[in-house]
């Protein structure tokens, strides 16, 4: 499995957000992270945050299936609790994806009260478009 961690790429940013950034303990291959990024293209909001949320949801499902609830001597693992925390983190990432979206949903409305206000609106629009 290929593993790369370049924080200048979307793949590296997803790895950083899901804490899959140490090669010795990698959970996802580059191909799988790229697949999450491709799936995130169809979702509303920032691509990297949505891809990280998808990866965490998938990882959480894996934790539930593998860890379950096991007690050996004094050591106890609870896959359901781990998965619950991972899904909570995924929900936070989805909220961040929506907040980081280029479309904030804000629309500017101005009343036209006459010629001078119309001229001011045209000038304001030109200033907004220039940014």
N, C-alpha and C positions, 0 to 999 in steps of 0.2 A: 504494500500500500504506500502510495506517495504521500509525503507530508511536507508542506512548505508553510513557513510562517513569515510572511512579508506584510508588515502592518500598513504598507502603502496600498495594498490591494484590498478589494472587498472580501476576498477569502480570508485574509489575515485578520481583518476587523471582526468578521463573524467568529473566527476561532478565539479571538481575545474576549469577545462578549460572552461566549459560552464556556470559557475556561478550558478550552481544548488546545492549549498553546504550548504544551511540553511534548516533544516528539516521543519520548519514552512511554508516555501514558496516553497517546493519541486515541481518541474514540472514533473520529470520523476521518476517512481518507479525503484527499483533495477532491476526488470525483464526487463524493457525497456532499461536501460543502458546496461545490459548484452546482449540484442538483438543487440544493436548498435555495441558492441564489436565483436559479432559473425559475423555481416555483414562486419565489417572492416577487418576481417581475409582474405577476398577475394580481398582486395584492395592493391595496391602497396604502400609501405611506412610504416611508424610507425603506429601500430595498435591504440594506444591511441589517437593520433592526428586525424586519419581518423574517429574513432568512435565519437569523439567530433564534427567534421565537419558534420557528418551525423545527429547527434542530433540537432545541431544548425539549419541546413537546415529544419529539420522537425518542430522545434519550430518556425522558421520564417514563414513557411506556416501556422501554427496555428495562429500566430499573425495577418496575413493578413485577415484570415477568421473571426476572432473574433473581433478585434479592428476596422478594416476598418478605415474610417475617420469620427470621431464624434466630434462635438463641443456642449458643454453644458455650458451655461453661458460664463465664461471666460476660461474654461478648454477645451483644444483640444487634441485629441489623433489621431495619424496617424499610423495605423498598417503597411502601405506600407513602410514608412520610417524606422520604427523599424525593419521590415523584411529585408530591404536593408542593414542595418548595421549588422544584424546577418549573412546575407549571405556573406558580406565582411569579417567578422571574420572567417567564415567557409572556405573561400578561403585562408585566411592566414594560418589557421590550416592545410589545405591540402598541402600548400607549405612547411610548417614545417615538415609534415609527410614525404614528399619526401626527404627533406634535411636530416632528421634523419634516413633515410633508411640505412640499413647496406651496400647495394650495391650503392656505389657512382658513379659507371659507369667509374671509373678510371682504365685503363689497362696500365701496364708497358711494354714497348717494348724496347729491347736492341739489338743493332747490334752485330753480331758475327764477329769479325775482325781477329780471329785466336785463337790458343790454349789458350793463356793467358787471352784473353777477355772472352772465354768460361768458364774457371775456375772461373773468377771473377763473371760471371753471375750465376753460380751454387752456389757460396758462398753467393751472394746477395739474391738469392731465398731462400736459407736455413735460412738466417737472417729474411727475410720477413715472412716466414712460422712460425718461432719461436715466433713471436709477437702475 
